[in-house]
Structure formats: structure tokens, C-alpha cells
Amino acid sequence: MEKMQFSELNCSKEILRAVEDMGFEEATPIQAMAIPVALEGKDLVGQAQTGTGKTAAFGIPMLENIDLNLKGVQGLVLCPTRELAVQIAEEVNRIAKYKKDLHILPIFGGQDIERQIRGLRKGVHIVIGTPGRVLDHLRRRTLKLDALKMLILDEADEMLNMGFREDIELVMGQVGHEIQTMLFSATMPKEILNIINTYQNNPEILKVAHKELTTPNIKQVYLEMKDKDKVEILSRVLDVYNYKLSIVFCNTKKRVDDLTDMLQARGYMCDKIHGDMKQTLRMNVINKFKRGDIEILVATDVAARGLDIDNVEAVFNYDMPSHEEYYVHRIGRTGRAGKEGVSYTFITSRDYHLLRNISRYTKSEIKPHPIPKIADIETVKRNAFWERVKEKIESGLDRKYVDLIEELSDEFTVIEIAAALFQMELEQEAKNEIDSVDNNRKYVVRGEKKKVEVKHKGQKSRSQGNMVRLHMNVGNKQGVKPRDIVGAIANEASIDGKAIGNVEIFDTFTFVEIPDSQVKRVLDRMDQRMIKGKPVSLEVAKDKVKSRSKSQGREKRRPRG
């Protein structure tokens, strides 16, 4: 479909101003399809992966539909995890930046319910929450849906996988009047179709067409880091590999401006292109890049569309792309004309699920890449300097400099003089190693046709006294995946998914490692929770079960974003 600007979507001035502040230049495909339909008041079903811009696709119509003069909850979003609830609330708040006196509240398990009750009593227009906690508030009558206008189910298939079907249906059953509904799901299993047929009124079905990555010459890797370390890590990769031409992609114009300034301040030959620049200026920068006058081009997705440069050796996803198609477009700028290229994707701990979706979407393998250490950079610079020295010697030396060294050698040895010159050339400001990531964690993200293998070395073993092995009564026969186990425990027991250790799934049962400080909470909160339609029973595993389990096939844990 044709690209669409937000200004073409009949949004209010407040929304357009906020979107502009966020730096977005055009709507993603799901936004361009869903927003006009939703603004007409129709029910809709959107089949789209995480990372496609779904939040704005339902958030903008929901905000446009809120009557600030009307008290009560008018918009309700159900999603599978507390992390997603917080993420959605943050983004909707950014979109609602200029909607004065509009109040949004995320509610989820693990947070003090009294605090949530106080927030609801103050008056809220939009609630974003997990099904279990929303249902809890409905039963307590601390949440009322008398004024509800719109209900959204986000990542509906994931909620069903985590056993929330009954909770979802109970929540939807609490609405006694006609409302607008929107459902977003990456897949459309039978259970999703049942919800659509039962609770939606002739919905518009929207599906984002996927593109596959077909370029075999591109090596795809990712590096995990904190956002504050991205500039330093980008600099290190550039220094180690010394690419002649590379493109760095950012999600917003402001990010492009800021990164370009920082790279130029570090001495890199770089320039930028984005939508705020006049076309003549953009073309001037692109021509400089083609000629090699600049080595690094920093760009937004829109500005870089249509770039046709054969000699780009590397592409950097400095920000995770907002849509999988943008990823395909970005890395397709390298590996052209039969040449090899490499794409680096910078991710934070919150981006793993987006990376997994991209890998599945493109049916390609994305491997972890180590963060270059200071010693690596020193080695590269030393070797490069030595090559320059050899080249100078072989091309012939000016006799006056030979005489100068001979004069100085009366006071110092030739080795001392050479070492001092090397040090002066290579010495750099002392830097500390980056310690913001767990460099022992090795995730290999593969396409959907291949088995996903995860080697998780970040957790301490049970023998060290901090992990307890639990036995769960669901397994391969119920179609359980590691993400189902990790997601259910993390959400219900309100613990960080990264704290969960090894997950081993067998035919009829599963072993999962939990920090000993969290065992009681997990046992209490997971009791009779449904996973894949089966009530869960958990107990501390016995050692004899552990030794017996070796004879059965097992599936290792998947990475969770």
C-alpha cells in the first residue's frame, strides 16, 4: 500500500502535534489501515506482530474518542503482561501529550492494589491492564465500565497462550451496552476466531502483508546494551572494522540530529539526512556519501528510502525499527550487487521480543555479537599504524629524519625513541570497559523454520543455593513452550522473567528454576492458573525426579523480550 502521512489521517491538531514531537514522519502500514477504520467507529481485527506500531494504531482512535467532560473509564486495553501494560501506557501518554486533563492508568498484578484503587477513585479515562487484575477490580467494583466506549485486546493470541481466555470473556461479559472493539493478534487460532464471532460486530479484517528477506549476502548480528552506551559501542565497532561506507538508522529526526553531532564531535566523517531537510540538501549529502567524502550516513527510514549505493559495507540499526518492513529495507542497503555486507542491530533488554519477531518475520538468523573491548581497538590501531610505518620505510625515508634519530640516540636508545613515538600516536584517553550488559548471555535468534536454541549462562546453579527447581504438570502434550512458562510465572507472580532459570519441558511435565526467595510467591499465585487450557499444579521437584528426567526429550528455554 502507498505510504501515508499522519496529516492525512484526519487526526486532531493535538494528536498531530504530539506525533510530530515524537519524530514520526509517516504512519506504519497497520496504522494507515486501522486508524481510518477505527475513527469511523467500526470494530476491527488487526493481524500484526509486535513492533508494527499497533499501540498508535489503536491509541490514536481511542484518544480521539474520549470525552473529557464525561467521567468514568471510556477506554480499556487488555494485554498479556505488566511490562506491556506499562509500555502501552507510556506511549499513549506521549500521544496524549496535548490532551489536557486526560488521565491514563496501568493496572496489573504485583503492584499494590490499594494504590491502583486510589488512582481509579481520582478519575481515569483510560485503563490499560492485564486481564486478571482488571477482573479483580471489576469484582471489587473499584472499576466500572458503565461509560466504556472502546475495548482493545492487544496480543490476543499471547493472552490465550498464557491462560487468560476465561478472564477475557468474563471482562467482556461485564459490558452491558454496545461498544467499539479492536483486537490485535499476530496469529489467528480457533480461540481468537471464537472471540471475534462472539464479541465483535461485523469487524473489518486488516492484515499487514509481510516481506521476506531474500538477500543471502548479509550477515545479521545484534549487540545488547544500555541506551546510554550506544554511542560508545557504535564508535568501537566503527574503529575495529573501519568500514569505508556505513549507514546508521535512527527512528526519529531528533535522534539523527543528536547522534550526528556526537559522532562529528568524536572526529568521524559523517553527515545526516531526514525529513526536515530540503531535498536539495539531502541530495548533496547523499552525493558526498557516494563519493566517499563522508564515511558514515545517519538517517531516518523515510529519508533513506530509495537509496541505491552499491558499496555500503555495514548498516547499523541504532534504534530497533518500528516495523519489520523497515528492518528489511534498512539492511537491504548493504550486501548489494553481489557484495557481502553486515547489519548490526543495537538492542536493550526490552527489545528481545521485537528481535525475535523480526527474525521470525524475515526467516533469517540473527546472531549475538560481542561488544568490542578497548584492547581490541588498541590492537587494530597498532596494526594500522605499523602498516603505515612499514609503507613509509619501504617507500624511502628522508635522510634528515634519519640524522635526527641518530642525534637523539646519544641520549636515548632507538627502541625508546620508537616506543615513545608509538605511544604518542596510539595513546588515547583512558576509558572504562562497558559493564552495562551481561556478556555471558548468549542468545541465538533464528527464523521460524528452525529450532530456537538458547544457552542461558547468566543464572547461578541450584548448587550455589539461590535457585529452586519446581515441577509443573504441563508439558509437550499440551503444546507448552518455554515462553508460556516464563510469561505465566513472570506475570502472575510479578517477578522479572530474567530471574527465572532453566526451563526443561518434557512430554507430560516441566521443570523450571526459580530464585529461592520467590518460591512461596510462585507456588501461591500459580496455584490452579490455566496454561494451554489446563489447571497448573506446582511443587518443589524431588532429586530422584531430576535424575530420572534425563531419559526424556527436552526443549530448552526461548529468549523472552
Beta strands, then each sheet from edge to edge (+ up, - down):
strand 1: 44-47
strand 2: 75-78
strand 3: 104-107
strand 4: 126-129
strand 5: 150-153
strand 6: 180-185
strand 7: 204-207
strand 8: 218-224
strand 9: 246-249
strand 10: 270-273
strand 11: 296-299
strand 12: 314-317
strand 13: 341-347
strand 14: 367-368
strand 15: 442-443
strand 16: 454-455
strand 17: 467-472
strand 18: 503-505
strand 19: 510-515
strand 20: 530-531
strand 21: 534-535
strand 22: 538-540
sheet 1: 3+ 4+ 2+ 5+ 6+ 1+ 7+
sheet 2: 10+ 11+ 9+ 12+ 13+ 8+ 14+
sheet 3: 15+ 16-
sheet 4: 18+ 19- 17+ 22-
sheet 5: 20+ 21-
end
